[in-house]
Amino acid sequence: MARPEVLNRIQEAEAEADEIVAEAEADREERIEEAREEAERIRQEAREEAEATREERLAEARAEIEQERETIVAEGEAEREALEASARERTDETVEHVVDLFEEAVHAQT
């Protein structure tokens, strides 16, 4: 093979190698960009899942608090009713006691 022909083949091989490297670089950049997009998509999904979980737990906590509040209110109402009934039962007894005290005070003055 003549020298010019060898040089020409070397130049062609170098050009082909440069083209392969350029394609590999472009492919690498494309894959990096795809990986970044996929990572961002995964992060976004994780944020959305976390938000949904937070909302679900918050709703559960609110329902639990509301149920506990209703229980406390019901217990309070039952206790109030019991106290009122007890007070009504003791009304006559209290009136008699006050009248006795009054009569004692009146007798003590006379």
C-alpha positions as CSV (number, residue, x, y, z in Angstrom):
1,M,0.0,0.0,0.0
2,A,1.3,3.4,-0.9
3,R,2.0,6.0,1.8
4,P,-0.8,8.4,0.7
5,E,-3.3,5.5,0.8
6,V,-2.2,4.5,4.3
7,L,-2.4,8.1,5.5
8,N,-5.9,8.3,4.0
9,R,-7.0,5.1,5.8
10,I,-5.6,6.4,9.1
11,Q,-7.4,9.7,8.6
12,E,-10.6,7.8,7.8
13,A,-10.1,5.6,10.9
14,E,-9.5,8.7,13.1
15,A,-12.6,10.4,11.6
16,E,-14.6,7.2,12.3
17,A,-13.2,7.1,15.9
18,D,-14.1,10.8,16.4
19,E,-17.6,10.1,15.2
20,I,-18.0,7.1,17.5
21,V,-16.7,9.2,20.4
22,A,-19.1,12.0,19.5
23,E,-22.0,9.6,19.3
24,A,-21.1,8.0,22.6
25,E,-20.9,11.5,24.2
26,A,-24.3,12.4,22.8
27,D,-25.7,9.1,24.0
28,R,-24.1,9.6,27.5
29,E,-25.6,13.1,27.7
30,E,-29.0,11.8,26.7
31,R,-28.9,9.0,29.3
32,I,-27.8,11.5,32.0
33,E,-30.7,13.8,31.1
34,E,-33.1,10.8,31.1
35,A,-31.8,9.7,34.5
36,R,-32.2,13.3,35.9
37,E,-35.8,13.4,34.6
38,E,-36.5,10.0,36.1
39,A,-35.0,11.0,39.4
40,E,-37.2,14.2,39.4
41,R,-40.2,12.1,38.6
42,I,-39.4,9.7,41.5
43,R,-38.9,12.6,43.9
44,Q,-42.2,14.2,42.8
45,E,-44.0,10.9,43.3
46,A,-42.4,10.5,46.7
47,R,-43.5,14.0,47.7
48,E,-47.1,13.3,46.5
49,E,-47.2,10.0,48.4
50,A,-45.9,11.7,51.5
51,E,-48.5,14.5,51.2
52,A,-51.3,11.9,50.7
53,T,-50.0,9.9,53.8
54,R,-49.9,13.1,55.8
55,E,-53.4,14.1,54.8
56,E,-54.7,10.6,55.6
57,R,-53.0,10.6,59.0
58,L,-54.3,14.1,59.8
59,A,-57.9,13.0,58.9
60,E,-57.6,10.0,61.1
61,A,-56.3,12.1,64.0
62,R,-59.1,14.6,63.5
63,A,-61.7,11.8,63.5
64,E,-60.1,10.3,66.6
65,I,-60.1,13.6,68.4
66,E,-63.7,14.3,67.4
67,Q,-64.7,10.9,68.7
68,E,-62.9,11.5,72.0
69,R,-64.5,14.9,72.3
70,E,-67.9,13.4,71.8
71,T,-67.2,10.8,74.5
72,I,-66.0,13.5,76.9
73,V,-69.1,15.7,76.2
74,A,-71.4,12.7,76.7
75,E,-69.7,11.8,80.0
76,G,-69.9,15.4,81.1
77,E,-73.6,15.6,80.3
78,A,-74.3,12.4,82.1
79,E,-72.4,13.6,85.2
80,R,-74.2,17.0,85.0
81,E,-77.6,15.2,84.9
82,A,-76.6,13.0,87.8
83,L,-75.6,16.0,89.8
84,E,-78.8,17.8,89.0
85,A,-80.8,14.7,90.0
86,S,-78.9,14.5,93.3
87,A,-79.4,18.2,93.9
88,R,-83.2,17.9,93.2
89,E,-83.4,15.0,95.6
90,R,-81.7,17.0,98.3
91,T,-83.8,20.2,97.8
92,D,-86.4,19.3,100.5
93,E,-83.6,18.3,102.9
94,T,-81.8,21.5,102.3
95,V,-84.9,23.6,102.7
96,E,-85.7,21.9,106.0
97,H,-82.1,22.5,107.2
98,V,-82.3,26.2,106.2
99,V,-85.7,26.6,108.0
100,D,-84.2,24.9,111.1
101,L,-81.2,27.3,111.1
102,F,-83.6,30.3,110.6
103,E,-85.8,29.1,113.5
104,E,-82.8,28.6,115.7
105,A,-81.6,32.1,114.9
106,V,-85.0,33.6,115.7
107,H,-85.3,31.7,119.0
108,A,-81.8,32.7,119.9
109,Q,-82.8,36.4,119.6
110,T,-85.9,36.1,121.7
